[in-house]
Amino acid sequence: MGNPTHFSLEVPKRASQLLRDFYLNLGETEGKNLPLKATFLLSMSMPITILPIERILKYRRNNAEVHMNDAVLNNNLAVEVDRAIDLQAEVKNARFFSGSWQYTEIEKGESFPNLAKNGLPAAVVERLDAADACDRANALQADLFCKILRNSLSHGGILYLDEHGASSIGSPVRKFAFVSKNRQYNATKLHVLRISMKDYRGFLESWTRWLNEAAMSNVISGELTDVIDEDVAK
């Protein structure tokens, strides 16, 4: 493949293709405590989720100074990204949404806990395990959900978790936590989203499929006419 005509559409598609081609062939570990599948999945997810937000939605809504504006390349796609990442509607109704996500918040109090050092506090894990944690995630505004995901991926707010959804050094990675402040300055709480690796992979497929379907009615090049296949997350 050559230089992309539309970064926010083609690069996520290429990253999704890499996941389909290589993800299942990766071993769980190579050496001690090196979770290759988790690292590869997380790495591929960054361009998939961040580029449409940064290079389409930001310019579409904020009329930012043009230097990386993909919104003008495909108006149908730009309109759909703006519509789907809704400022008010619940994310469970968004076309790109899939998977079982859990959500909770960490109030700052005197200070935020150092999650990098101590991992998720037991009380936070308990709240994420609660019966209503999925309902809380589903009820998030689509715009807030995407901001949490974008901010955590862009600024390193990610935790590897074990099969129980808790921080555990040396255990196989089975889930991710995405952590983001509620605002850039003088934050008062942390948003925490948790999801299994299997569901996260399925979400990325759903997200990429949504982008391709939204762009179909205003094709930029013959390459972009291929909607990704129905690959089942594993």
MOHUWO-V900193 format. One record per backbone hydrogen bond with DSSP energy under -0.5 kcal/mol. NH is the residue of the N-H (numbers start at 0). CO is the residue of the C=O. If there is no record, write none. Layout:
BEGIN
[[NH	CO] [NH	CO]]
END
This chain:
BEGIN
[[8	5] [9	5] [10	6] [11	6] [12	8] [13	9] [14	10] [15	11] [16	12] [17	13] [18	14] [19	15] [20	16] [21	17] [22	17] [22	18] [24	21] [25	21] [25	22] [29	33] [32	30] [34	32] [35	27] [35	33] [36	26] [38	34] [39	35] [40	36] [41	37] [42	38] [43	39] [44	40] [45	41] [45	42] [46	42] [47	43] [48	44] [49	45] [50	46] [52	48] [53	49] [54	50] [55	51] [56	51] [57	52] [59	55] [60	56] [61	57] [62	58] [69	54] [69	67] [70	54] [72	69] [73	69] [77	73] [78	74] [79	75] [80	76] [81	77] [82	78] [83	79] [84	80] [85	83] [90	139] [91	137] [92	89] [93	90] [96	93] [100	98] [101	193] [102	132] [103	191] [105	189] [106	104] [107	187] [110	107] [114	112] [116	113] [117	113] [118	114] [123	120] [124	120] [125	121] [126	122] [127	123] [128	124] [129	125] [129	126] [132	129] [135	131] [136	132] [137	133] [138	134] [139	136] [141	88] [142	85] [144	140] [145	141] [146	142] [147	143] [148	144] [149	145] [150	146] [151	147] [152	148] [153	149] [154	150] [155	151] [156	151] [157	155] [158	176] [160	174] [161	165] [164	161] [170	167] [173	160] [174	160] [175	194] [176	158] [177	192] [178	156] [178	176] [179	190] [181	188] [189	105] [190	179] [191	103] [192	177] [193	101] [194	175] [196	173] [199	195] [200	196] [201	197] [202	198] [203	199] [204	200] [205	201] [206	202] [207	203] [208	204] [209	205] [210	206] [211	207] [212	208] [213	209] [214	210] [215	211] [215	212] [217	214] [218	215] [223	220] [224	221] [225	222] [226	224] [230	228]]
END
